[in-house]
Amino acid sequence: MTNPAAAPETVADVFDADTHREAKEIIARYPVSRSALLPMLHLVQSVQGYVSLEGIAFCASHLDLTDAEVSAVATFYTMYKRRPCGEHLVSVCTNTLCAAMGGDEIYRKLQTHLGSDEKPLGHEETVGTPGEQGSITLEHAECLAACDLAPVLQVNYEYFDNQTPDQAVALVDALQAGKKPAPTRGAPLSDFKGAERQLAGFWPEDDATYRADVDGPSQAVETLRGAQIAADRGWSAPGAQDVPLPEVEKK
């Protein structure tokens, strides 16, 4: 078992008093402290750019969990990185539809563009110094839930739809030059640590700043096309019926 009393001393130099305070704010949102683990891991990534051993101990000490329990969650979800990420995380969808529409080609193009023909950049590998301006971590994603706009990629979880290899190259070139191109839809582009802070649930208190951080187009014509056709033709889904659950055979 982790010794909760000893762990904070181990991570004191990594996580400052503000981070410990924010961890307690996250925990206070939940009736059971362990339910705060997912946003706590995002908080860790907003500080370090990945989930380190110190980050695991930090979460365990605050939530009265073992390091093994925290590690089991951190290694289950691909959104928690075990190596330092670049300023930007570029995720290329290579699942079936995106792959067929050009996602595989985009991923291979970025591998060689960010690496070289002789040594392509690998999955979750970083070009540049992690965390510094212009650094990029590349990954292939199994599904980004945007089949209607395939092929797609994300930068720090914001969508860039209907991509081509040339568009993807231009995008990463802009990121390396310190620019933040506007996503196709969603909030204005942040850096990876900034996005992680938002996922941890921390936002600017000033309403104007908050709106500037989150407001953006959130839907696409392609996504709503089916609903629009149904509305034009007067189609509607049948109402739900209250069907009794079958009885379970007693053993």
C-alpha positions in Angstrom: 0.0 0.0 0.0 1.1 3.6 -0.6 1.8 5.6 2.5 -0.3 8.7 2.0 1.7 10.6 4.6 5.0 10.0 2.9 4.0 10.6 -0.8 3.7 14.4 -0.7 7.3 14.8 0.3 8.3 12.8 -2.8 6.4 15.1 -5.1 6.8 18.4 -3.3 9.4 19.7 -5.8 7.2 18.8 -8.8 3.8 20.0 -7.7 3.6 23.4 -5.9 1.1 24.6 -3.3 -1.3 25.8 -6.0 -1.5 22.4 -7.6 -2.2 20.7 -4.3 -4.9 23.3 -3.7 -6.5 22.7 -7.1 -6.3 18.9 -6.4 -8.4 19.5 -3.3 -10.9 21.6 -5.3 -11.3 18.8 -7.8 -11.9 16.2 -5.0 -14.5 18.5 -3.4 -16.6 18.1 -6.6 -17.3 14.5 -5.9 -19.1 12.6 -3.0 -16.4 9.9 -3.1 -12.8 11.1 -3.5 -11.6 8.3 -5.8 -14.2 9.5 -8.4 -11.9 12.5 -8.9 -9.1 10.4 -10.4 -9.6 11.2 -14.1 -9.6 15.0 -13.7 -6.7 14.7 -11.3 -4.7 12.9 -13.9 -5.5 15.7 -16.3 -4.3 18.2 -13.7 -1.0 16.3 -13.5 -0.6 16.5 -17.3 -1.4 20.2 -17.2 1.7 20.7 -15.0 4.1 18.1 -16.4 2.8 17.4 -19.9 2.5 13.7 -19.1 1.7 11.4 -16.1 5.0 10.7 -14.4 5.7 8.3 -11.5 5.6 11.5 -9.3 2.2 12.3 -10.8 0.9 8.9 -9.9 2.1 9.3 -6.4 0.5 12.7 -6.2 -2.9 11.4 -7.2 -2.6 8.3 -4.9 -1.7 10.5 -1.9 -4.6 12.8 -2.3 -7.2 10.1 -3.1 -6.0 7.5 -0.6 -5.3 5.0 -3.3 -2.3 2.9 -4.0 0.1 3.7 -6.8 -1.0 0.5 -8.5 -4.6 1.6 -8.5 -3.7 4.9 -10.1 -1.4 3.3 -12.6 -4.1 0.9 -13.7 -6.3 3.8 -14.8 -3.5 5.9 -16.2 -2.3 3.0 -18.4 -5.9 2.1 -19.5 -6.8 5.4 -21.2 -4.7 6.6 -24.2 -5.3 10.2 -23.3 -2.9 9.9 -20.4 0.6 10.0 -21.7 3.5 8.2 -20.1 6.2 10.2 -21.8 6.5 14.0 -22.0 4.3 15.5 -24.8 5.2 18.3 -27.1 3.6 21.7 -27.0 1.0 20.2 -29.4 -0.4 16.7 -29.6 -1.3 15.8 -33.2 -3.7 12.8 -33.4 -4.4 11.3 -36.8 -7.5 9.1 -37.1 -6.5 5.8 -38.7 -9.6 3.8 -38.0 -11.5 2.1 -40.8 -13.3 5.0 -42.6 -10.7 7.6 -42.0 -8.0 5.2 -43.1 -9.9 4.4 -46.3 -10.5 8.1 -47.0 -6.8 8.9 -46.6 -6.0 8.8 -42.9 -3.2 6.3 -43.3 -1.7 8.4 -46.1 -1.8 11.5 -43.9 -0.2 9.7 -41.0 2.6 8.3 -43.1 3.2 11.7 -44.6 3.5 13.4 -41.2 5.8 10.6 -40.0 8.3 11.3 -42.7 7.7 15.1 -42.7 8.3 15.4 -39.0 11.0 12.7 -39.0 12.7 11.5 -42.3 12.3 8.9 -45.0 15.0 6.9 -43.2 13.6 7.4 -39.7 9.9 8.2 -39.7 8.5 9.7 -36.4 6.8 6.9 -34.5 3.6 6.7 -32.6 3.7 9.0 -29.5 7.2 10.2 -30.5 8.1 13.9 -30.3 9.9 16.2 -32.6 11.6 19.1 -30.8 12.0 19.4 -27.0 8.9 18.3 -25.2 6.9 21.3 -23.8 8.9 23.9 -25.7 7.3 26.1 -28.4 6.9 24.3 -31.7 7.4 20.8 -30.4 4.9 18.2 -31.7 4.0 14.7 -30.5 2.4 12.6 -33.2 0.1 9.7 -32.6 -2.4 7.6 -34.6 -5.8 7.4 -33.0 -8.2 4.5 -33.4 -11.3 6.7 -33.7 -12.0 10.4 -33.4 -15.8 10.0 -33.8 -16.0 12.2 -36.9 -16.7 9.6 -39.7 -18.9 12.1 -41.5 -15.9 14.5 -42.0 -13.2 11.9 -42.7 -10.3 12.0 -42.8 -9.8 14.0 -39.7 -7.1 14.8 -37.2 -7.0 16.6 -33.9 -4.5 19.1 -32.4 -4.8 19.1 -28.6 -8.3 17.4 -29.1 -9.6 20.1 -31.4 -10.8 19.0 -34.9 -9.4 19.6 -38.3 -11.8 18.0 -40.7 -11.6 16.8 -44.3 -7.8 16.8 -44.3 -5.4 16.0 -47.1 -1.7 15.2 -46.7 -0.8 18.6 -47.9 -3.2 20.3 -45.5 -1.8 18.3 -42.6 1.8 19.2 -43.5 0.9 22.9 -43.7 -0.8 22.6 -40.3 2.1 21.1 -38.5 4.5 23.6 -40.2 2.3 26.4 -38.8 2.4 24.8 -35.3 6.2 24.5 -35.4 6.4 28.1 -36.4 4.5 29.1 -33.3 1.1 29.7 -34.9 -2.2 28.3 -33.8 -4.5 27.8 -36.8 -8.2 27.9 -36.2 -9.8 24.4 -35.9 -12.6 23.5 -38.3 -15.0 23.5 -35.3 -14.7 23.7 -31.6 -12.8 26.1 -29.3 -9.8 28.1 -30.4 -6.5 26.2 -30.3 -4.6 26.0 -27.0 -1.4 24.1 -26.3 -1.5 20.6 -24.8 -1.0 21.7 -21.2 -3.7 24.3 -21.6 -6.1 21.8 -23.0 -5.3 19.4 -20.1 -6.1 22.2 -17.6 -9.5 22.7 -19.2 -10.1 18.9 -19.0 -9.3 19.1 -15.3 -12.1 21.6 -15.0 -10.3 24.9 -14.6 -11.4 27.9 -16.6 -10.9 31.7 -16.5 -13.1 33.4 -14.0 -13.6 36.4 -16.3 -16.6 35.7 -18.6 -15.1 37.4 -21.6 -11.9 35.5 -21.3 -13.8 32.3 -20.7 -15.9 32.8 -23.8 -12.9 33.6 -25.9 -11.4 30.3 -24.7 -14.4 28.0 -25.4 -16.6 29.6 -28.1 -16.4 28.3 -31.6 -18.4 26.4 -34.3 -19.7 23.2 -32.8 -21.5 21.5 -35.6 -21.1 20.7 -39.3 -23.6 20.5 -42.1 -22.6 16.9 -42.7 -23.3 16.0 -39.1 -26.8 17.4 -39.1 -27.8 16.3 -42.6 -29.7 13.2 -41.5 -31.7 15.2 -38.9 -32.5 17.9 -41.5 -33.8 15.3 -44.0 -36.0 13.8 -41.3 -37.4 17.2 -40.4 -38.0 18.1 -44.1 -39.9 14.9 -44.6 -41.8 14.9 -41.4 -40.1 11.7 -40.1 -40.0 11.0 -36.4 -38.8 8.1 -34.3 -41.4 6.0 -32.5 -42.0 6.8 -28.9 -40.3 4.7 -26.3 -42.4 2.0 -24.7 -42.2 1.0 -21.0 -41.4 -2.6 -21.3 -41.0 -4.6 -18.1 -37.7 -6.2 -17.5 -37.6 -10.0 -17.8 -37.4 -11.9 -14.6 -34.0 -13.4 -13.8 -34.1 -17.1 -13.1 -33.3 -17.8 -9.5 -30.4 -20.1 -8.9 
